[in-house]
Amino acid sequence: MTKKFLKGFSCHLFLILISFLSLFPLLWLLSTALKGIDENIFQYPPYFIPKNLTFENFTGVWKKIPFLLYFLNSFIVAGFTVILNLIFSSLAAYPLARMNFKGKNFIFTLILVTIMIPFQAIMLPVYLLVLKLHLVDSYGLTAGYLGLILPFAVNAFGIFLMRQAFLTIPKEMEEAAFIDGCSILNIWFKILLPMTAPTLAVLAIFTFIGSWGEFLWPSIVLTNKDLYTLPVGVNDLQGMFSANWRYIAAGSIISIIPIIIFFICMQKYFVSGNSEGAIKG
């Protein structure tokens, strides 16, 4: 009994330590955002708990930049990116999981290989393509949004995740629906998608987090400040020769709140969806 208790205690202690190390950068960011202007945030040795707790940095950064506009832009980009990923990834995964055709495994392997290619390696040709298609903000707001959304409308991870989820569904359900006169598209939409809702939620979470926090691509494509997303808008607080790190920390804390809320709302699907996507290979 004592041996089992010590094993469980040491395991939980290790997990608590890892969790603290993971959360420490966020806690330090919050500490910086709560420090007053009279406190030296670069003091050595550093101190964690603010001496004069203040929320003026949060109100100040809200007045400094158009946060509501940047929030709206980020919601539009992240929302449409999530919707398109759910649609296109599940459409691409369906034939790879449920249909038999020549070269299916080879195509799936090629899709998986693209996971190893970082976006930075293909960023230049993607930018040139977006430029040739007039999908940059100089051609209007709609074009600017499309330039941010379409390059991330589908990815190999989403296709892989949905394919694994489709493989867990018995084929007898599709055959029964097909005998009843249901088309392939209806089988995908009315039978398979509802049964893989947890996996769709997992894909939505990962896509939303990735799109919401994307900085590199929007900072390259966007020149119109009216289209800035939150990461680019917060970075705009940093000038060429000076930066208000309290405002930057406060803006960063505000910008991650929607991610936390979205994850909490979808949390009940997260574990089951991850397990569902890993059952069959």
Secondary structure as GFF3:
##gff-version 3
##sequence-region A 1 281
A	DSSP	alpha_helix	2	33	.	.	.	ID=ss1
A	DSSP	alpha_helix	56	64	.	.	.	ID=ss2
A	DSSP	alpha_helix	67	98	.	.	.	ID=ss3
A	DSSP	alpha_helix	104	113	.	.	.	ID=ss4
A	DSSP	three_ten_helix	114	116	.	.	.	ID=ss5
A	DSSP	alpha_helix	119	132	.	.	.	ID=ss6
A	DSSP	three_ten_helix	137	139	.	.	.	ID=ss7
A	DSSP	alpha_helix	141	149	.	.	.	ID=ss8
A	DSSP	three_ten_helix	150	152	.	.	.	ID=ss9
A	DSSP	alpha_helix	156	167	.	.	.	ID=ss10
A	DSSP	alpha_helix	171	179	.	.	.	ID=ss11
A	DSSP	alpha_helix	184	186	.	.	.	ID=ss12
A	DSSP	pi_helix	187	192	.	.	.	ID=ss13
A	DSSP	alpha_helix	193	195	.	.	.	ID=ss14
A	DSSP	alpha_helix	197	212	.	.	.	ID=ss15
A	DSSP	alpha_helix	216	221	.	.	.	ID=ss16
A	DSSP	three_ten_helix	225	227	.	.	.	ID=ss17
A	DSSP	alpha_helix	230	235	.	.	.	ID=ss18
A	DSSP	alpha_helix	245	276	.	.	.	ID=ss19
###
